[in-house]
Amino acid sequence: MAERCAVVGIGQTKLSKCRDDVSMAGMCREAAQRALDDAEMTWKHIDAVVIGTAPDIFEGVMMPEIYLADALGAAGKPIMRVHTAGSVGGSTAVVASHLVQSRVHERVLTLAFEKQSEGDTNFAFSSGRSGGVGAGGYFAPHIRAYIERSGAPDYVGPMVAVKDRLNALKNPYAHLQIPDISIEMVLESPMVWAPIHRLESCPTSDGAVAMVLTNEAGGRRAARPPAWVHGTAVRTELGWFPGRDPVNPRAGQDCSADVYQQAGITNPRLELDLAEIYVPFSWYEPMWMENLGFASEGEGWKLTESGATSMEGDIPVNCSGGVLSSNPIGASGMLRFAEAALQVRGLAGAHQIDGARRALGHAYGGAAQYFAMWVVGSQML
Amino acid sequence: MRDVAIVSFAQAPLDQPPGQTETMMLIPTITEALGNVGLTRKDVGFTCSGSADYLTGSTFTFVSMLEAAGAWPPISESHVEMDGAWALFEAWVRCQHGDVDVALVFSSGRAGLGHDLRETLLFQFDPYYLAPLGADYVSLAALQADAVLERTGKTERDLAEIVVERRRAAKANPYATISGDYTVDDLLAKDPVAGVLREHDIGPPVDGAAAIVMVAGDRARDLCDRPAWISGLDHRVDPHYPGVRDLSVSPSAKLAGEKAGAAGVEVAELAAVCSHEELVLADALGLGAGCAINPSGGAVVGNPMMVTGLARIGEAANQVMKNGKSKALGHASSGPCLQQNLVCVVEGRN
């Protein structure tokens, strides 16, 4: 029987275009210190550190755990670095939770970061060749395929773009703050990768997020309400072969089925109170709602259209503003996991869903082929 | 803790055709590691790998390695941008949950691609204060070598003797880059390249790939006559800035060794990329005169970065599985001057 795992501390930095007031280490330290403060712990309480970030070439630091060891108080302790493309923030939290569940460590600090302003992400995305299509160029054909298959009205993507930016106004850490956001504004923004308008795309952000995870005993005596980990799962599939469905990837379906089974969930829409889902381009909300079993195939857009995924709906999605409002790539997955945990702890502030008991954190990466998820709850499972 | 054992180890041969990719090196290596114990990719419950983008100069290189892992139908999988030894650590942790019995661990690296590893590894350093100094890993290793020789009273001749011995041992290892009979005087006739270090003191960067199969509980006994049971696995890091460390010793290796139970090992395979690092590690791990060090030749006869540590663990496991040893140690390291160290102790049981 595995040990239980609880999230007892969460910290994040103000997500923004350029944190030129701090080094990478300084930015990571800021998030980690806030997580320790939230847990009412100090650096000496931490047994091990697990970090995650997207490709090293984004910032130009190879295997950054070597450099960050000092700033993260890791000297004399274990530190490791996970890398699973865009899902990395989620995968990193999963690895950290496993260190607790396996009883290898009692208190683990996990952190994910990206400081995009230090490098040229699109250049790096194209493996150091200029003129690459970038992530939007890769995903746009999948979105077009989704629209064609599902018959979704063209205003659904812009609706997601507006909803998530309105949610971001309630999250002081969110990068984009656009008080006058509207469907018209989204449609008037430049078409960058048809059908993705500029305002239907995520920004590039600097930021870090950290969590303190501990075991059952630690969760029971936590300074503030803990979030209990009810299940974790990762799945990966090949990104390119005949017969693969990149619009509704099987790895995402399998991963969600696994995590729901661990959490004892049979109807995610009914049994989860909210979800923080990795939506870097607006249309990925309806696409993932289907992939994650919140709607049947071809019906995901109706959840967006009916307002079910708004903060007032029955299954709010991305109350934090999501990736559409802040995208420190390597940290974006862990932000979803952390925001899900904040909600069930009742500590999400102005974007809190009242009485949230169970929430899903989700991240994906690569050619929509890497998935990491967790379900967290206010009560021990 | 759940009993978990290494039951198979395979590595890619040295003579790779030009243009060989990591994926191409890994496909036969993984097949061999699984095939050795009658398994296929479908039997694997968790896969974990290690590699580094900067060695190929490209982003997301690990994604193409999924072809070698065989990620369809979807698999439960993770990756660390670290030596494969840390992938082995993650897989060992995952095996503790009880729902996974067979884990596949592999790593690959193209340190031999032709670029200068001394330049590439500058990117590992603090980008604001350390990297701009241009003190590459060999230069920093030379500072460490100085400190070690001063503390121990040993000389460049002692370092050359280590290399002569490793190259001689490597004659029995078809995966070693350099092997053969050399004399200390021949080696010392060459000019140093940095401080006291000569070319022979520094393991040559080469391409490589390796795979390990890890199995939990009774299943390991079914698959392997003499599994290499993991009795201790721990890793620790020292501060990054060389200026705040006493480079002549390795507190992180010492602590990892203590936690992993290094005392009393009969054989140690150390990821000592430079000859003097063996002295630091043997001291930190408390390896006595009765302990055989690097019977494979170790990393000083060939350094397939990202694979070097995993291969040391594989060689240590082979000492138990194939050579009848009862307790062996595999070591991995990362960062300048042995900044980060991992120790895996494996045991045979009768």
Interface residues (C-beta under 8 A of the other chain):
Chain A: M1 A2 S23 M24 A25 P55 D56 I57 F58 E59 G60 V61 M62 M63 E65 I66 Y67 L68 A69 D70 A74 A75 G76 K77 P78 I79 M80 R81 V82 H83 T84 A85 S91 V94 V95 H98 L99 Q101 S102 R103 V104 E118 A124 F125 S127 G128 A233 V234 R235 T236 E237 L238 G239 F241 R244 P249 R250 A251 D254 C255 G366 A367 Q369
Chain B: M1 A52 D53 Y54 G57 S58 T59 F60 F62 V63 L66 E67 A71 W72 P73 P74 I75 S76 E77 S78 H79 V80 E81 M82 W86 F89 E90 V93 R94 Q96 H97 G98 T120 L121 F123 Q124 F125 D126 P127 Y128 L130 D234 H235 R236 V237 D238 P239 H240 Y241 P251 S252 L255 S334 G335 P336 Q339 Q340
